[in-house]
């Protein structure tokens, strides 16, 4: 039997080299991606106020009202199409009824180019049957959220008693 001369890397050294290579590659990817994200954020440099003025647009159609249950609550529902270039995160609903006013919120997001059915519930006996309602979109831009009051749309609806 002859002596076999093995010249190779021990399993421990091979494992350490592989881990080191993976760490270096992960660092390079993170470094490149971090610069890429920062560069795009600097290029856009858009504030929430600017996004409200430039990127927000929506239209409301098919406004209806129905009795939600056996109590005095009514459900107002409508189609909202996001025609802008930014997602609408939520909505504030200011209700001006013939008996009283109320404020509701709709926490449903509507992405760009999408039409969604939205709704809010109110008490018919407290607010009344004739509503003038302002829908105010909420956006996330420039590192924060903002209600775009300049983009408010008004809907009128009459909810008949059951």
N, C-alpha and C positions, 0 to 999 in steps of 0.2 A: 504494500500500500504506500502510495506516495502522499506527500504532504501537499494539500491544496492551498495555494496562496490566494486568499480572498482579499481583493482590494475593492472596498466599497464604503459607502457611508453607513454609519450605524443608524438603526431605526430612530434613536433619540435625536440625533443631529438632523436627520431628514425631517422629522416632525417639527422641530424648531424652525428649520428653513421654510417649510411650507406655511407655518403660522406667520412668520415674518413677512413672507411674500403677500399673503392675504391682507395683512394689516397695511402694508404699503399701498396696495391696489385700492383698498377701501378709503384710505386717506386721500389718494389722488382723485377718486370719484367724488368724494365729499367736497374737496377743495374746488374742483371744477364746477360742480353743481351749485355750491354756495355762491361762487362768483357769478354764475349765470342768473340765479334768482335775484341777487342784489342788483345786477346790471339792469334787468328788466324792470325792477321796481323803481330804480332811479330814472329810467327812460320814461316810464309812465308818469311818475311824479304827480299823479292826479289826487286831489283831495276829495273828500266826500261832497263838499259844496259843488265842486266842478262836475263830479259824476252826476249829481242831481240835475244840473243844468244841461249837460251834454248827453248823458247816456240813458236817462229814465224816460220811458214812454209806455203807455198802456191804454187799452180801450175796454169799456164795459158794455156788455150787451145782455139781452135776455134776462132782465130784472123781473123777479117774481116774488110772491109772498104766499106762504101757506101756514095753516095752523099746525104747530109742532106736536101738540098733545092735547089732552082734554082740559088743560089749564089755560091760562090767558097768554101763554108765550106764542109768539109768531116767529117764523123763520124766513128771513129775506135771503134769497140766493140769486147769484148772477154769474155770468161767464166773464172772466177777466183774461185778456190777451196781453202778454208782455211783448210790446213792439219795440222795446229799447235794446240797448247793448249791454245791460247789466241785470243780474238776477234781483228780483224783488223779494226781500227776506221775510217781510210781514206787512201788516196794514193796520192803521188806526182808523176806526170808524166813528165819526162824530154824527150823532143822530139828532136832528132838530124835528121833534114831533109836534103835533098840534096841541098836545097837553103838557109835555115836558121834554127835556133834553136828556141824552144819555151818551156815553162813550163806551165803545167796545173795541176789542182787538181781534184780529184774525192772524193766527200764527202760522199760516200756510205759506210756504215759499213758492214763487212762480219764476221759473228759469226763463232765460231769453228765448223768444220765439215759441213759447208754449202758451196754450190756452187752458185755464183751469176753472173749475166750478168752485166758487167761494160762497160762504154764507156766514150770517151772524144771527143771533137770536135776541129778541127783546120782548119786554112785557107790554102787551097791547093795552091793558087797562091803565098803565102808568104813563106810557109815552103817547099813545093815541094811534090813530089809523092812517094819518097822512104824514109821510116822512120825507124830509129833505136830508139826504145823507151825504157827507163828505168822506171820500175814501182817500187816505193819505198813505203813500208807499214808504216803507222803511228799507234802506239799502245798507250794505256793508261795503265800504270803500275807504281807501286812504288810512287803513288801520283802525277804523271805527265805524259806528253805525250812525245813521242820520235819517230823520223823517224829512222827505222831500215835499215840503208844504207848497212850493211853487208848482208842483205837478198834481195837486189835488184835483180829483174829479168828483162831480156831484151827480147823484142819482136821485130820482124822485119815484116814490112808490106809494100806492094806497093799498093797505091791507084790510080786507073786508072781514067783519066779524062772522064767526061760524054760525 
